[in-house]
Amino acid sequence: MSDTTVKPKTAASLQADALADKYETIAFDDSRVVKYGDTPGWDVLRKVAEPVTEITPDIKALITEMQDIMYSAHGVGLAAPQVSRSVRLLVYDAGEGFRALMNPEVIKKKGEQYEPEEGCLSIPGLRGVVRRANEIVVKAMDADGKAIQFKAREFEARILLHEIDHLNGVLFIDLADPESLHMLTPAEDRAEGIKE
């Protein structure tokens, strides 16, 4: 007899599903995202990014550009190296609106989570299970150059940990359970809607 018990979704998985619905009205375009092993200069994804020392007009323009690229690519997070800029800047939207962080640093972690599976805008179609902290405290600089510190849980914590890894030249494939890695078809990938 087979076990047909359906495991209930975690809060993080439900939040990811809700965000995926938002992208139904946005035309998909991931052409401006650096693809691992494919885009010329892709090795930027394996470098430790340089700190942002001040909020210049160039940094402000980069934040705006990254916001557009992230939403067009149906992502929930994007790090500057994914758009060929080796600076410690990330943008994300965990369902409570757009945020930009410079020089983010995780100063505390606790708990663990395994869902939802992670994907990456720089590795289209690939998914896998990554163990992440369930709650983190992040210290960073906001888009106005103000020093901030805040707590992130579940899905937001997963996004931030994924993007901060990008700033350190680490990809989710380095941390994923190798047996969990699997490819989606391009149509499945676009339909799923959630990538970091």
DOTORMAR-597265 format. One record per residue: residue number from 1; residue in three letters; y, x, z of N, C-alpha, C, O in turn. Coordinates in steps of 0.1 Angstrom, whole numbers, plus 5000, padded with zeros to 4 digits. Example, Ala and Ser with C-alpha at 12.3 -4.5 7.8 and 13.67 -1.06 7.14 Angstrom:
BEGIN
NODE / 1 / ala / 4943 / 5132 / 5078 / 4955 / 5123 / 5078 / 4967 / 5132 / 5078 / 4967 / 5142 / 5085
NODE / 2 / ser / 4978 / 5128 / 5071 / 4989 / 5137 / 5071 / 5000 / 5129 / 5079 / 5011 / 5134 / 5080
//
This chain:
BEGIN
NODE / 1 / met / 4988 / 5009 / 5000 / 5000 / 5000 / 5000 / 5012 / 5009 / 5000 / 5013 / 5018 / 5008
NODE / 2 / ser / 5022 / 5006 / 4991 / 5034 / 5014 / 4991 / 5045 / 5009 / 5000 / 5045 / 4997 / 5003
NODE / 3 / asp / 5053 / 5018 / 5004 / 5064 / 5014 / 5013 / 5076 / 5010 / 5005 / 5081 / 5018 / 4997
NODE / 4 / thr / 5080 / 4998 / 5006 / 5091 / 4992 / 4998 / 5104 / 4991 / 5006 / 5113 / 4984 / 5002
NODE / 5 / thr / 5104 / 4997 / 5018 / 5115 / 4996 / 5026 / 5127 / 5002 / 5019 / 5126 / 5014 / 5015
NODE / 6 / val / 5138 / 4995 / 5019 / 5150 / 5001 / 5013 / 5159 / 5006 / 5024 / 5162 / 4999 / 5034
NODE / 7 / lys / 5162 / 5019 / 5023 / 5170 / 5026 / 5034 / 5185 / 5021 / 5032 / 5190 / 5021 / 5021
NODE / 8 / pro / 5191 / 5016 / 5043 / 5205 / 5012 / 5042 / 5214 / 5023 / 5038 / 5212 / 5035 / 5042
NODE / 9 / lys / 5224 / 5020 / 5031 / 5234 / 5030 / 5026 / 5243 / 5035 / 5038 / 5246 / 5027 / 5047
NODE / 10 / thr / 5246 / 5047 / 5038 / 5255 / 5052 / 5048 / 5270 / 5048 / 5045 / 5272 / 5043 / 5034
NODE / 11 / ala / 5278 / 5049 / 5055 / 5292 / 5045 / 5053 / 5298 / 5054 / 5042 / 5306 / 5049 / 5034
NODE / 12 / ala / 5295 / 5066 / 5041 / 5300 / 5075 / 5031 / 5295 / 5071 / 5017 / 5303 / 5071 / 5008
NODE / 13 / ser / 5283 / 5066 / 5016 / 5277 / 5062 / 5003 / 5284 / 5049 / 4999 / 5287 / 5047 / 4987
NODE / 14 / leu / 5287 / 5040 / 5008 / 5294 / 5027 / 5005 / 5308 / 5030 / 5001 / 5314 / 5024 / 4992
NODE / 15 / gln / 5315 / 5040 / 5007 / 5328 / 5044 / 5003 / 5328 / 5050 / 4989 / 5338 / 5047 / 4981
NODE / 16 / ala / 5318 / 5058 / 4986 / 5317 / 5064 / 4972 / 5316 / 5053 / 4962 / 5321 / 5053 / 4951
NODE / 17 / asp / 5307 / 5043 / 4965 / 5305 / 5032 / 4956 / 5318 / 5024 / 4953 / 5321 / 5020 / 4942
NODE / 18 / ala / 5326 / 5022 / 4964 / 5338 / 5014 / 4962 / 5348 / 5022 / 4954 / 5355 / 5016 / 4946
NODE / 19 / leu / 5348 / 5035 / 4955 / 5357 / 5043 / 4947 / 5353 / 5043 / 4932 / 5361 / 5043 / 4923
NODE / 20 / ala / 5340 / 5043 / 4930 / 5335 / 5043 / 4916 / 5340 / 5030 / 4909 / 5343 / 5031 / 4897
NODE / 21 / asp / 5341 / 5019 / 4916 / 5346 / 5007 / 4909 / 5361 / 5008 / 4904 / 5364 / 5002 / 4894
NODE / 22 / lys / 5368 / 5017 / 4911 / 5382 / 5019 / 4908 / 5384 / 5025 / 4894 / 5394 / 5023 / 4887
NODE / 23 / tyr / 5374 / 5032 / 4889 / 5375 / 5040 / 4877 / 5371 / 5031 / 4865 / 5372 / 5036 / 4853
NODE / 24 / glu / 5367 / 5019 / 4867 / 5363 / 5011 / 4855 / 5374 / 5008 / 4846 / 5372 / 5006 / 4834
NODE / 25 / thr / 5387 / 5009 / 4851 / 5398 / 5006 / 4842 / 5405 / 5019 / 4837 / 5415 / 5018 / 4830
NODE / 26 / ile / 5400 / 5031 / 4841 / 5406 / 5044 / 4837 / 5397 / 5050 / 4826 / 5385 / 5053 / 4828
NODE / 27 / ala / 5403 / 5053 / 4814 / 5396 / 5059 / 4803 / 5391 / 5073 / 4808 / 5399 / 5081 / 4814
NODE / 28 / phe / 5378 / 5076 / 4806 / 5372 / 5089 / 4810 / 5376 / 5100 / 4801 / 5375 / 5099 / 4789
NODE / 29 / asp / 5381 / 5111 / 4807 / 5384 / 5123 / 4800 / 5383 / 5135 / 4809 / 5391 / 5137 / 4818
NODE / 30 / asp / 5373 / 5143 / 4807 / 5371 / 5155 / 4816 / 5373 / 5168 / 4808 / 5369 / 5179 / 4812
NODE / 31 / ser / 5380 / 5167 / 4797 / 5382 / 5178 / 4788 / 5391 / 5190 / 4794 / 5390 / 5201 / 4789
NODE / 32 / arg / 5399 / 5186 / 4804 / 5408 / 5197 / 4809 / 5402 / 5204 / 4822 / 5408 / 5212 / 4828
NODE / 33 / val / 5389 / 5200 / 4825 / 5383 / 5206 / 4836 / 5374 / 5218 / 4832 / 5367 / 5217 / 4822
NODE / 34 / val / 5375 / 5230 / 4839 / 5368 / 5242 / 4836 / 5353 / 5239 / 4838 / 5349 / 5234 / 4849
NODE / 35 / lys / 5344 / 5241 / 4828 / 5330 / 5239 / 4829 / 5323 / 5252 / 4832 / 5325 / 5262 / 4825
NODE / 36 / tyr / 5315 / 5252 / 4843 / 5307 / 5264 / 4847 / 5298 / 5269 / 4836 / 5290 / 5262 / 4831
NODE / 37 / gly / 5300 / 5282 / 4833 / 5292 / 5288 / 4822 / 5295 / 5285 / 4808 / 5289 / 5289 / 4799
NODE / 38 / asp / 5306 / 5276 / 4806 / 5308 / 5271 / 4793 / 5323 / 5273 / 4788 / 5325 / 5279 / 4777
NODE / 39 / thr / 5332 / 5269 / 4796 / 5346 / 5271 / 4793 / 5350 / 5286 / 4793 / 5347 / 5293 / 4802
NODE / 40 / pro / 5358 / 5291 / 4783 / 5363 / 5304 / 4784 / 5370 / 5306 / 4797 / 5379 / 5298 / 4801
NODE / 41 / gly / 5368 / 5317 / 4804 / 5374 / 5320 / 4817 / 5368 / 5313 / 4828 / 5373 / 5312 / 4839
NODE / 42 / trp / 5356 / 5307 / 4826 / 5349 / 5299 / 4837 / 5346 / 5307 / 4849 / 5344 / 5301 / 4860
NODE / 43 / asp / 5346 / 5321 / 4849 / 5344 / 5329 / 4860 / 5354 / 5327 / 4871 / 5353 / 5332 / 4882
NODE / 44 / val / 5366 / 5320 / 4868 / 5375 / 5317 / 4878 / 5369 / 5309 / 4889 / 5374 / 5309 / 4901
NODE / 45 / leu / 5358 / 5301 / 4886 / 5351 / 5293 / 4896 / 5344 / 5301 / 4906 / 5340 / 5296 / 4916
NODE / 46 / arg / 5342 / 5314 / 4903 / 5335 / 5323 / 4912 / 5344 / 5333 / 4920 / 5339 / 5342 / 4926
NODE / 47 / lys / 5357 / 5331 / 4919 / 5366 / 5340 / 4926 / 5372 / 5333 / 4938 / 5373 / 5321 / 4939
NODE / 48 / val / 5376 / 5341 / 4948 / 5383 / 5336 / 4960 / 5397 / 5334 / 4955 / 5404 / 5344 / 4951
NODE / 49 / ala / 5402 / 5322 / 4957 / 5416 / 5319 / 4952 / 5427 / 5325 / 4962 / 5424 / 5327 / 4973
NODE / 50 / glu / 5438 / 5328 / 4956 / 5449 / 5334 / 4963 / 5457 / 5323 / 4971 / 5458 / 5312 / 4966
NODE / 51 / pro / 5462 / 5327 / 4983 / 5470 / 5317 / 4991 / 5483 / 5312 / 4983 / 5488 / 5320 / 4975
NODE / 52 / val / 5487 / 5300 / 4986 / 5500 / 5295 / 4982 / 5510 / 5299 / 4992 / 5509 / 5296 / 5004
NODE / 53 / thr / 5520 / 5307 / 4988 / 5530 / 5312 / 4998 / 5542 / 5303 / 4999 / 5549 / 5303 / 5009
NODE / 54 / glu / 5545 / 5295 / 4988 / 5556 / 5286 / 4989 / 5555 / 5275 / 4979 / 5547 / 5276 / 4969
NODE / 55 / ile / 5561 / 5264 / 4982 / 5560 / 5252 / 4973 / 5571 / 5254 / 4962 / 5583 / 5250 / 4964
NODE / 56 / thr / 5567 / 5259 / 4951 / 5576 / 5262 / 4940 / 5575 / 5250 / 4930 / 5567 / 5241 / 4931
NODE / 57 / pro / 5585 / 5249 / 4920 / 5584 / 5239 / 4910 / 5571 / 5240 / 4902 / 5565 / 5229 / 4898
NODE / 58 / asp / 5565 / 5252 / 4900 / 5553 / 5254 / 4894 / 5541 / 5247 / 4902 / 5532 / 5241 / 4896
NODE / 59 / ile / 5541 / 5249 / 4915 / 5531 / 5243 / 4923 / 5532 / 5228 / 4923 / 5522 / 5221 / 4922
NODE / 60 / lys / 5544 / 5223 / 4924 / 5546 / 5208 / 4923 / 5541 / 5203 / 4910 / 5534 / 5192 / 4910
NODE / 61 / ala / 5544 / 5210 / 4899 / 5539 / 5205 / 4886 / 5524 / 5206 / 4885 / 5517 / 5197 / 4879
NODE / 62 / leu / 5518 / 5216 / 4891 / 5503 / 5218 / 4892 / 5497 / 5206 / 4900 / 5487 / 5201 / 4895
NODE / 63 / ile / 5503 / 5202 / 4911 / 5498 / 5191 / 4918 / 5498 / 5178 / 4910 / 5488 / 5171 / 4910
NODE / 64 / thr / 5509 / 5176 / 4903 / 5510 / 5164 / 4894 / 5499 / 5164 / 4883 / 5492 / 5154 / 4880
NODE / 65 / glu / 5498 / 5176 / 4877 / 5488 / 5178 / 4866 / 5473 / 5176 / 4872 / 5465 / 5169 / 4865
NODE / 66 / met / 5471 / 5181 / 4883 / 5457 / 5180 / 4889 / 5454 / 5165 / 4893 / 5443 / 5161 / 4892
NODE / 67 / gln / 5464 / 5158 / 4897 / 5462 / 5144 / 4901 / 5458 / 5136 / 4888 / 5449 / 5129 / 4888
NODE / 68 / asp / 5465 / 5139 / 4877 / 5462 / 5132 / 4864 / 5448 / 5136 / 4860 / 5440 / 5128 / 4855
NODE / 69 / ile / 5445 / 5149 / 4860 / 5431 / 5154 / 4856 / 5420 / 5148 / 4864 / 5410 / 5143 / 4859
NODE / 70 / met / 5422 / 5148 / 4877 / 5412 / 5143 / 4886 / 5409 / 5128 / 4883 / 5397 / 5124 / 4882
NODE / 71 / tyr / 5419 / 5120 / 4882 / 5417 / 5106 / 4880 / 5411 / 5103 / 4866 / 5402 / 5095 / 4864
NODE / 72 / ser / 5416 / 5111 / 4856 / 5411 / 5109 / 4842 / 5396 / 5113 / 4841 / 5388 / 5107 / 4833
NODE / 73 / ala / 5392 / 5123 / 4849 / 5378 / 5128 / 4849 / 5369 / 5120 / 4859 / 5357 / 5123 / 4861
NODE / 74 / his / 5375 / 5109 / 4865 / 5368 / 5100 / 4874 / 5363 / 5108 / 4886 / 5351 / 5106 / 4891
NODE / 75 / gly / 5371 / 5117 / 4891 / 5367 / 5125 / 4903 / 5374 / 5120 / 4915 / 5383 / 5113 / 4915
NODE / 76 / val / 5369 / 5125 / 4927 / 5375 / 5122 / 4940 / 5381 / 5134 / 4946 / 5388 / 5134 / 4956
NODE / 77 / gly / 5379 / 5146 / 4939 / 5385 / 5158 / 4944 / 5386 / 5168 / 4933 / 5378 / 5168 / 4923
NODE / 78 / leu / 5395 / 5178 / 4934 / 5397 / 5188 / 4923 / 5403 / 5200 / 4930 / 5413 / 5198 / 4937
NODE / 79 / ala / 5398 / 5212 / 4927 / 5404 / 5224 / 4932 / 5411 / 5231 / 4921 / 5406 / 5230 / 4909
NODE / 80 / ala / 5421 / 5239 / 4924 / 5429 / 5245 / 4913 / 5421 / 5254 / 4904 / 5423 / 5255 / 4892
NODE / 81 / pro / 5410 / 5261 / 4909 / 5402 / 5269 / 4900 / 5395 / 5261 / 4889 / 5392 / 5266 / 4879
NODE / 82 / gln / 5394 / 5248 / 4892 / 5387 / 5240 / 4882 / 5397 / 5236 / 4870 / 5392 / 5230 / 4860
NODE / 83 / val / 5409 / 5240 / 4872 / 5419 / 5239 / 4861 / 5425 / 5253 / 4857 / 5436 / 5254 / 4853
NODE / 84 / ser / 5416 / 5263 / 4859 / 5420 / 5277 / 4856 / 5431 / 5283 / 4864 / 5437 / 5293 / 4859
NODE / 85 / arg / 5434 / 5278 / 4876 / 5444 / 5284 / 4884 / 5438 / 5289 / 4897 / 5433 / 5281 / 4905
NODE / 86 / ser / 5438 / 5302 / 4900 / 5432 / 5307 / 4912 / 5441 / 5308 / 4923 / 5445 / 5318 / 4928
NODE / 87 / val / 5445 / 5296 / 4928 / 5453 / 5294 / 4940 / 5447 / 5284 / 4949 / 5439 / 5276 / 4945
NODE / 88 / arg / 5450 / 5286 / 4962 / 5443 / 5277 / 4972 / 5450 / 5264 / 4974 / 5457 / 5261 / 4983
NODE / 89 / leu / 5447 / 5256 / 4964 / 5453 / 5242 / 4963 / 5442 / 5233 / 4959 / 5434 / 5236 / 4950
NODE / 90 / leu / 5441 / 5221 / 4966 / 5431 / 5211 / 4962 / 5438 / 5197 / 4963 / 5448 / 5196 / 4970
NODE / 91 / val / 5433 / 5188 / 4955 / 5438 / 5174 / 4955 / 5425 / 5165 / 4957 / 5414 / 5169 / 4953
NODE / 92 / tyr / 5427 / 5154 / 4963 / 5416 / 5145 / 4965 / 5421 / 5130 / 4968 / 5432 / 5128 / 4972
NODE / 93 / asp / 5411 / 5121 / 4967 / 5414 / 5107 / 4971 / 5400 / 5102 / 4976 / 5391 / 5099 / 4968
NODE / 94 / ala / 5400 / 5100 / 4989 / 5388 / 5095 / 4995 / 5388 / 5080 / 4997 / 5380 / 5074 / 5004
NODE / 95 / gly / 5397 / 5074 / 4990 / 5398 / 5059 / 4991 / 5411 / 5054 / 4998 / 5413 / 5042 / 4999
NODE / 96 / glu / 5418 / 5064 / 5004 / 5430 / 5060 / 5011 / 5443 / 5066 / 5005 / 5453 / 5067 / 5011
NODE / 97 / gly / 5441 / 5069 / 4992 / 5453 / 5074 / 4985 / 5452 / 5089 / 4982 / 5444 / 5096 / 4988
NODE / 98 / phe / 5460 / 5093 / 4973 / 5461 / 5107 / 4968 / 5466 / 5116 / 4979 / 5476 / 5113 / 4985
NODE / 99 / arg / 5460 / 5128 / 4980 / 5465 / 5139 / 4989 / 5464 / 5152 / 4982 / 5455 / 5155 / 4974
NODE / 100 / ala / 5473 / 5161 / 4985 / 5473 / 5175 / 4981 / 5474 / 5184 / 4993 / 5482 / 5182 / 5002
NODE / 101 / leu / 5465 / 5194 / 4993 / 5465 / 5204 / 5004 / 5466 / 5218 / 4999 / 5459 / 5221 / 4989
NODE / 102 / met / 5474 / 5226 / 5005 / 5474 / 5240 / 5002 / 5469 / 5249 / 5014 / 5471 / 5245 / 5025
NODE / 103 / asn / 5462 / 5259 / 5010 / 5456 / 5269 / 5020 / 5448 / 5261 / 5031 / 5449 / 5264 / 5043
NODE / 104 / pro / 5439 / 5252 / 5027 / 5432 / 5244 / 5037 / 5421 / 5253 / 5044 / 5415 / 5262 / 5038
NODE / 105 / glu / 5420 / 5251 / 5057 / 5410 / 5259 / 5065 / 5403 / 5249 / 5074 / 5409 / 5241 / 5081
NODE / 106 / val / 5390 / 5250 / 5074 / 5382 / 5242 / 5084 / 5382 / 5249 / 5097 / 5377 / 5261 / 5098
NODE / 107 / ile / 5387 / 5243 / 5108 / 5387 / 5250 / 5121 / 5377 / 5245 / 5130 / 5375 / 5251 / 5141
NODE / 108 / lys / 5371 / 5234 / 5127 / 5360 / 5228 / 5136 / 5351 / 5219 / 5128 / 5356 / 5212 / 5119
NODE / 109 / lys / 5338 / 5220 / 5131 / 5328 / 5212 / 5124 / 5319 / 5206 / 5134 / 5316 / 5212 / 5145
NODE / 110 / lys / 5314 / 5194 / 5132 / 5303 / 5188 / 5140 / 5295 / 5178 / 5133 / 5300 / 5172 / 5123
NODE / 111 / gly / 5283 / 5177 / 5137 / 5273 / 5167 / 5131 / 5269 / 5171 / 5117 / 5272 / 5182 / 5112
NODE / 112 / glu / 5261 / 5163 / 5111 / 5257 / 5166 / 5097 / 5254 / 5153 / 5089 / 5252 / 5142 / 5095
NODE / 113 / gln / 5255 / 5154 / 5076 / 5253 / 5143 / 5067 / 5247 / 5148 / 5054 / 5248 / 5160 / 5051
NODE / 114 / tyr / 5239 / 5140 / 5048 / 5232 / 5143 / 5035 / 5235 / 5134 / 5024 / 5231 / 5137 / 5013
NODE / 115 / glu / 5243 / 5124 / 5026 / 5246 / 5114 / 5015 / 5261 / 5112 / 5015 / 5268 / 5114 / 5024
NODE / 116 / pro / 5266 / 5108 / 5003 / 5259 / 5107 / 4990 / 5256 / 5120 / 4984 / 5261 / 5130 / 4988
NODE / 117 / glu / 5247 / 5120 / 4974 / 5244 / 5132 / 4966 / 5258 / 5137 / 4960 / 5267 / 5130 / 4958
NODE / 118 / glu / 5258 / 5150 / 4959 / 5271 / 5156 / 4953 / 5269 / 5159 / 4938 / 5258 / 5162 / 4933
NODE / 119 / gly / 5280 / 5158 / 4931 / 5281 / 5162 / 4918 / 5294 / 5171 / 4917 / 5301 / 5172 / 4927
NODE / 120 / cys / 5297 / 5176 / 4905 / 5309 / 5184 / 4904 / 5314 / 5183 / 4890 / 5307 / 5183 / 4880
NODE / 121 / leu / 5327 / 5181 / 4889 / 5334 / 5180 / 4876 / 5332 / 5192 / 4867 / 5332 / 5191 / 4855
NODE / 122 / ser / 5329 / 5203 / 4873 / 5327 / 5216 / 4866 / 5312 / 5218 / 4861 / 5309 / 5227 / 4854
NODE / 123 / ile / 5303 / 5209 / 4866 / 5289 / 5209 / 4862 / 5285 / 5195 / 4859 / 5278 / 5189 / 4866
NODE / 124 / pro / 5290 / 5190 / 4847 / 5287 / 5176 / 4844 / 5273 / 5172 / 4844 / 5264 / 5179 / 4839
NODE / 125 / gly / 5270 / 5160 / 4851 / 5257 / 5155 / 4850 / 5247 / 5159 / 4861 / 5237 / 5152 / 4864
NODE / 126 / leu / 5250 / 5170 / 4867 / 5240 / 5176 / 4878 / 5244 / 5169 / 4891 / 5255 / 5168 / 4895
NODE / 127 / arg / 5233 / 5165 / 4898 / 5235 / 5160 / 4912 / 5225 / 5166 / 4921 / 5214 / 5171 / 4917
NODE / 128 / gly / 5228 / 5166 / 4934 / 5219 / 5172 / 4944 / 5223 / 5169 / 4958 / 5235 / 5165 / 4960
NODE / 129 / val / 5214 / 5171 / 4967 / 5216 / 5168 / 4981 / 5222 / 5181 / 4988 / 5215 / 5192 / 4987
NODE / 130 / val / 5233 / 5180 / 4995 / 5239 / 5191 / 5002 / 5241 / 5186 / 5016 / 5247 / 5176 / 5019
NODE / 131 / arg / 5236 / 5195 / 5025 / 5239 / 5192 / 5040 / 5253 / 5196 / 5043 / 5257 / 5208 / 5041
NODE / 132 / arg / 5261 / 5187 / 5048 / 5275 / 5190 / 5052 / 5277 / 5185 / 5066 / 5270 / 5177 / 5071
NODE / 133 / ala / 5288 / 5191 / 5072 / 5292 / 5186 / 5085 / 5297 / 5171 / 5084 / 5302 / 5168 / 5073
NODE / 134 / asn / 5295 / 5163 / 5094 / 5299 / 5149 / 5093 / 5313 / 5147 / 5097 / 5320 / 5138 / 5094
NODE / 135 / glu / 5319 / 5157 / 5105 / 5332 / 5156 / 5110 / 5338 / 5170 / 5110 / 5332 / 5179 / 5115
NODE / 136 / ile / 5350 / 5171 / 5105 / 5357 / 5184 / 5105 / 5372 / 5183 / 5109 / 5377 / 5172 / 5109
NODE / 137 / val / 5377 / 5194 / 5114 / 5392 / 5194 / 5116 / 5397 / 5204 / 5106 / 5392 / 5216 / 5105
NODE / 138 / val / 5407 / 5200 / 5099 / 5413 / 5209 / 5088 / 5428 / 5212 / 5091 / 5435 / 5204 / 5096
NODE / 139 / lys / 5431 / 5225 / 5089 / 5445 / 5229 / 5090 / 5449 / 5233 / 5076 / 5442 / 5240 / 5069
NODE / 140 / ala / 5461 / 5229 / 5072 / 5466 / 5231 / 5059 / 5481 / 5229 / 5058 / 5488 / 5228 / 5068
NODE / 141 / met / 5486 / 5231 / 5046 / 5500 / 5228 / 5043 / 5500 / 5216 / 5033 / 5492 / 5216 / 5023
NODE / 142 / asp / 5508 / 5206 / 5035 / 5509 / 5195 / 5026 / 5518 / 5198 / 5014 / 5523 / 5209 / 5013
NODE / 143 / ala / 5520 / 5188 / 5006 / 5527 / 5189 / 4993 / 5542 / 5192 / 4996 / 5549 / 5197 / 4986
NODE / 144 / asp / 5547 / 5190 / 5008 / 5561 / 5193 / 5011 / 5562 / 5206 / 5018 / 5573 / 5210 / 5022
NODE / 145 / gly / 5551 / 5213 / 5020 / 5551 / 5226 / 5026 / 5550 / 5226 / 5042 / 5552 / 5236 / 5048
NODE / 146 / lys / 5548 / 5214 / 5047 / 5547 / 5212 / 5061 / 5533 / 5215 / 5066 / 5523 / 5212 / 5060
NODE / 147 / ala / 5532 / 5223 / 5077 / 5519 / 5226 / 5083 / 5513 / 5213 / 5090 / 5520 / 5206 / 5097
NODE / 148 / ile / 5501 / 5210 / 5086 / 5494 / 5198 / 5092 / 5480 / 5202 / 5097 / 5474 / 5212 / 5093
NODE / 149 / gln / 5475 / 5193 / 5106 / 5462 / 5195 / 5111 / 5456 / 5180 / 5112 / 5463 / 5172 / 5118
NODE / 150 / phe / 5444 / 5178 / 5108 / 5439 / 5164 / 5109 / 5424 / 5165 / 5109 / 5417 / 5175 / 5106
NODE / 151 / lys / 5418 / 5153 / 5113 / 5403 / 5152 / 5114 / 5399 / 5144 / 5102 / 5405 / 5134 / 5098
NODE / 152 / ala / 5388 / 5148 / 5096 / 5382 / 5140 / 5085 / 5367 / 5138 / 5088 / 5360 / 5147 / 5094
NODE / 153 / arg / 5362 / 5126 / 5085 / 5348 / 5122 / 5088 / 5341 / 5118 / 5075 / 5348 / 5114 / 5065
NODE / 154 / glu / 5328 / 5119 / 5075 / 5319 / 5113 / 5065 / 5324 / 5117 / 5051 / 5324 / 5129 / 5047
NODE / 155 / phe / 5327 / 5107 / 5042 / 5329 / 5110 / 5028 / 5341 / 5119 / 5026 / 5341 / 5128 / 5018
NODE / 156 / glu / 5352 / 5117 / 5034 / 5364 / 5126 / 5033 / 5360 / 5140 / 5036 / 5365 / 5149 / 5030
NODE / 157 / ala / 5352 / 5141 / 5047 / 5348 / 5155 / 5051 / 5340 / 5161 / 5040 / 5341 / 5173 / 5037
NODE / 158 / arg / 5331 / 5154 / 5034 / 5322 / 5159 / 5023 / 5331 / 5164 / 5011 / 5329 / 5175 / 5006
NODE / 159 / ile / 5341 / 5156 / 5007 / 5350 / 5160 / 4996 / 5357 / 5173 / 5000 / 5357 / 5182 / 4992
NODE / 160 / leu / 5363 / 5173 / 5012 / 5371 / 5185 / 5016 / 5362 / 5197 / 5016 / 5367 / 5208 / 5012
NODE / 161 / leu / 5350 / 5196 / 5022 / 5342 / 5208 / 5023 / 5338 / 5213 / 5009 / 5337 / 5225 / 5006
NODE / 162 / his / 5335 / 5204 / 5000 / 5332 / 5207 / 4986 / 5343 / 5214 / 4979 / 5341 / 5225 / 4973
NODE / 163 / glu / 5356 / 5209 / 4981 / 5367 / 5215 / 4974 / 5371 / 5228 / 4980 / 5375 / 5237 / 4973
NODE / 164 / ile / 5370 / 5229 / 4993 / 5373 / 5242 / 5000 / 5363 / 5253 / 4996 / 5367 / 5264 / 4994
NODE / 165 / asp / 5351 / 5249 / 4994 / 5341 / 5258 / 4988 / 5346 / 5264 / 4975 / 5345 / 5276 / 4972
NODE / 166 / his / 5351 / 5255 / 4966 / 5356 / 5259 / 4953 / 5367 / 5270 / 4955 / 5367 / 5280 / 4947
NODE / 167 / leu / 5375 / 5269 / 4965 / 5386 / 5279 / 4967 / 5380 / 5292 / 4971 / 5387 / 5302 / 4971
NODE / 168 / asn / 5368 / 5292 / 4976 / 5361 / 5304 / 4980 / 5351 / 5309 / 4970 / 5343 / 5318 / 4973
NODE / 169 / gly / 5351 / 5303 / 4958 / 5341 / 5307 / 4947 / 5327 / 5302 / 4949 / 5318 / 5308 / 4943
NODE / 170 / val / 5326 / 5292 / 4958 / 5312 / 5286 / 4961 / 5311 / 5273 / 4954 / 5320 / 5265 / 4954
NODE / 171 / leu / 5300 / 5271 / 4947 / 5297 / 5258 / 4940 / 5286 / 5251 / 4948 / 5278 / 5256 / 4955
NODE / 172 / phe / 5286 / 5237 / 4946 / 5276 / 5229 / 4953 / 5262 / 5233 / 4950 / 5253 / 5231 / 4959
NODE / 173 / ile / 5259 / 5239 / 4938 / 5246 / 5243 / 4935 / 5241 / 5255 / 4944 / 5229 / 5257 / 4945
NODE / 174 / asp / 5250 / 5262 / 4950 / 5247 / 5273 / 4959 / 5241 / 5268 / 4972 / 5234 / 5275 / 4979
NODE / 175 / leu / 5245 / 5256 / 4975 / 5242 / 5250 / 4989 / 5231 / 5239 / 4988 / 5225 / 5235 / 4998
NODE / 176 / ala / 5230 / 5233 / 4976 / 5221 / 5221 / 4975 / 5206 / 5225 / 4977 / 5202 / 5236 / 4974
NODE / 177 / asp / 5199 / 5215 / 4982 / 5184 / 5216 / 4983 / 5180 / 5217 / 4968 / 5181 / 5208 / 4960
NODE / 178 / pro / 5173 / 5229 / 4964 / 5170 / 5231 / 4950 / 5161 / 5220 / 4945 / 5161 / 5216 / 4933
NODE / 179 / glu / 5152 / 5214 / 4953 / 5143 / 5204 / 4948 / 5150 / 5191 / 4946 / 5144 / 5182 / 4939
NODE / 180 / ser / 5162 / 5189 / 4951 / 5169 / 5177 / 4949 / 5178 / 5177 / 4936 / 5182 / 5166 / 4932
NODE / 181 / leu / 5180 / 5188 / 4930 / 5189 / 5189 / 4918 / 5182 / 5182 / 4907 / 5171 / 5184 / 4903
NODE / 182 / his / 5190 / 5173 / 4900 / 5186 / 5166 / 4888 / 5197 / 5162 / 4879 / 5209 / 5161 / 4884
NODE / 183 / met / 5194 / 5161 / 4867 / 5205 / 5158 / 4857 / 5205 / 5143 / 4854 / 5195 / 5136 / 4854
NODE / 184 / leu / 5217 / 5138 / 4852 / 5219 / 5124 / 4847 / 5223 / 5125 / 4833 / 5228 / 5135 / 4828
NODE / 185 / thr / 5220 / 5114 / 4825 / 5225 / 5114 / 4812 / 5240 / 5113 / 4812 / 5246 / 5109 / 4822
NODE / 186 / pro / 5247 / 5116 / 4801 / 5262 / 5115 / 4800 / 5266 / 5101 / 4804 / 5276 / 5099 / 4811
NODE / 187 / ala / 5259 / 5091 / 4799 / 5263 / 5077 / 4802 / 5261 / 5074 / 4817 / 5270 / 5068 / 4823
NODE / 188 / glu / 5250 / 5078 / 4823 / 5248 / 5076 / 4837 / 5259 / 5084 / 4845 / 5264 / 5078 / 4855
NODE / 189 / asp / 5262 / 5096 / 4841 / 5272 / 5104 / 4848 / 5286 / 5097 / 4848 / 5292 / 5096 / 4858
NODE / 190 / arg / 5290 / 5092 / 4836 / 5303 / 5085 / 4836 / 5302 / 5072 / 4844 / 5312 / 5068 / 4850
NODE / 191 / ala / 5291 / 5065 / 4844 / 5290 / 5052 / 4851 / 5290 / 5054 / 4866 / 5296 / 5046 / 4873
NODE / 192 / glu / 5285 / 5065 / 4870 / 5284 / 5068 / 4885 / 5298 / 5070 / 4890 / 5301 / 5066 / 4901
NODE / 193 / gly / 5307 / 5076 / 4883 / 5321 / 5077 / 4886 / 5325 / 5086 / 4897 / 5337 / 5089 / 4898
NODE / 194 / ile / 5316 / 5091 / 4905 / 5321 / 5099 / 4917 / 5316 / 5114 / 4915 / 5305 / 5117 / 4916
NODE / 195 / lys / 5326 / 5122 / 4913 / 5323 / 5137 / 4912 / 5335 / 5144 / 4919 / 5346 / 5139 / 4920
NODE / 196 / glu / 5331 / 5156 / 4924 / 5341 / 5164 / 4931 / 5345 / 5176 / 4924 / 5353 / 5184 / 4928
//
